[in-house]
Amino acid sequence: MSEMIRSLHNEKFFSVLDLKDGYFQVSHKKEDRDKTAFLSPDNRILHFTRMPQDYKNSPATFQRRMTLMLSGLLGKIWFVI
């Protein structure tokens, strides 16, 4: 942590990325949406069009996508705390 802080000593810009609703930004392929189907209280069949937060593989899928998108930048302009 102290090494990271030292590396930022002369930098001019700092930013924070809020990923609170990040899972909801990941869309499902249309052909895969039926895999998320559930029955509503009024007996309608619904499905997610975006990745829900409480599914077993949601955290791993989200992390994999974030790592892929930011992979060339780790240690250069962004740090994970």
N, C-alpha and C positions, 0 to 999 in steps of 0.2 A: 504494500500500500504506500509506504513512504517513497519507494522508487517511482511509482506512478505519479505521486504528487510532485516529486522533483522534476519529472519529465514534462509536466504541465506548467512549470514555473514561469516561462516567458511567453506562454500562449495568450492570445487576445480574446478568443471566443470560446465560450463554454455552453453546452446545451444538454438538456435532459430529454430523453425519449420516454414518454409515458406509454407503456404497453398494457395498461389496465384492460382495455377492450380489444387487444390485439388479435385474440382468437377469432373474433367476429369479423375481422378483415380478410380471413382466409375462406375463400368460397369453395364449395364442393363442385365437382364436375356434375353436369346434369344427369349423366347415366349412373352416378353413385348416390344420388340423393335418396333413393328408395331404401338404401341401407340404414338411413337414420330415421325411418318412419316410426311413428308412435300414434296411439289412439288418444284423442282428446276426451275430456269429460263429456262432451256432447256427441261422442261416437264418430267424430270426423277423423280421417287419417291425415296426419300432418307430417312434414319432414323438414329437416334443417336445410337451408340453402347456404348457410355459413357454418363454420366449425364451432360446435358448442364447447364450453369450458369444462364440462364434467365428463366427457368421454375418456375412456382409458388411454388412448393414444394421442389425445389432443396436445398434451405438453411436449411430447417427443416430436410430433409433426411440426408444431410451432417453432420449437428450438431448431430443428433441422432447417426450416425455411429461413429463419433469422440468421443462422450461421452461414448459410449459402449466400444470402443477399449481402451480408457485411463481411464476408471472409477475407477479402483483400484489404480491409481497413483495420483489422484488429491490431492494436499496438501502435498504429500510425495516427489514427484520429479518434478512436473509440476504445473504451475500457469497460469491462463488465465488473461491477462491484456486487 
